[in-house]
Amino acid sequence: MITRIKGTQDISFDSIDYWQYIEEAIRKITRQYSYTEIRTPVFEATELFKRSVGESTDVVQKEMYTFDDKGGRSITLRPEGTASVARAFVENSFINLGSPTKLYYVGPMFRYEKPQTGRLRQFHQFGAEILGSESALADFEIIEMAYSFLKELRISNTRLFINSIGCPTCREKYKEALRAYYSEKVTTLCEDCRRRYDTNVMRLLDCKIDKEIAGNAPMTLDFLDDDCKEHFEELKMYLERANIDYDIDGHMVRGLDYYSRTAFEIKSSSLGSQDQIVGGGRYDGLVEIVGGKHCPAVGFATGIERIVMLLKSEEISISSSKPDVAILATGKNEAIVGFEYARRLRKAGISTYVDVMERNIRNKMKHASRTGARISLIIGGEEIEKGIVTVRIMRDGSQYKVNGDYMTNYIVDKLRNA
């Protein structure tokens, strides 16, 4: 037997209901906020991610799926969505459409890391980006949109954490202070952090092993210049005016090199250690890195697998994809009539399942029960002869003989109470 690749999953039946529920919420929120969908390729030139994400990041050094294609080009399955959006923004000259450009994406990403609950090698993200605005209003809208999305899903027990990691100029001063703080502690750090000390010192704050040391490190907010301080204060003011509660985490940094100024996360107390459900921030230099002119930008992303876990953890009820009606015909002529009934029901907006197996009515009824249908229509020789249909309410087993001409209206009424 050929099995699926480690770190991937098959999504179907009861699980797919959660995914469709989330996707419907995405479509609703992005329409309300007037964002345009963008669909980028699932693979890109490796250089795009090396330049944008950062050669010293764990994503580039350890986690990317990279290979040479038949033309000898180095290709990478996208590990995240923002770099691809920035590349598309430059390549397709979206800047000529006027600023700001508001885009969203939904799709699979790929990272080679140890599979665990809520973290797979093929995972899916919903993300939104505003390109062209340096105003803290853009940061606020992105955060508010992420919050609105979670509210639409009826998710509770969340908390917003914000920070500013400054612009490249003030961030260099912070890096110097961080290196000084860690200089006498390097030998006590984990292997990854000893490497990061020389290659990407801010990532030391992300370490899950040396948390205690990171907790006493200098904070980014103490090294902001006047412009970055003003930008952060303005964002806080907008959040407070909108009654969005937040905590300041002066040690928060994002895992990718392109971030600047605002960094934020939304966490849930319902998920234990895997508590982050939304992450984002500002990346004013990214468009320039991928070959465009300077263009400030801000965005967020959320993992759909993590949202599914959260919905299940909070026991949020969702609509089911189970059929309203199952049509059970006992023979070929009866099946022809059954398909005509199905067409009428579907035209009325009723989800209708037709049993296409040639088996006895008892087994058809058992299968209809497995599908979760609320009503079954039984069509046998007697029904054909009299022009009627037998309507069976699956919840209690009650049955009714109904004239075929009035079947659709009868079913609509019964579904309200079935």
Buried (B, 14 or more C-beta within 10 A) or exposed (E): EEEEEEBBBEEEEEEEBBBBBBBBBBEEBBEEBEBEEBEBEEBBEBEBBBBBBBEBBBBBBEBBBBEEEEEEEEBBBBBBBBBBBBBBBBEEEBBEEEEBBBBBBBBBBBBBBEBEEBBBBBBBBBBBBBBBBBBBBBBBBBBBBBBBBBEBBEBEEBEBBBBBBBBEEBBEBBBEBBBEBBEEBEEEBEEBBBBBBEEBBBBBBBBEEBEEBBEEBBBBBEBBBEBBBEBBEBBBEBBEEEEBEBEEBBBBBBBBBBBBBBBBBBBBEBBEEBBBBBBBBBBBBBBEBBEBEEBBBBBBBBBBBBBBBBBEBBEBEBEEEBBBBBBBBBBEEBBEBBBEBBEBBEEEEBBBBBBEEEEEBEEBBEBBEEBBBBBBBBBBEEBBEEEBBBBBBBEEEEEEEBEBEEBBEBBBEBBEEB
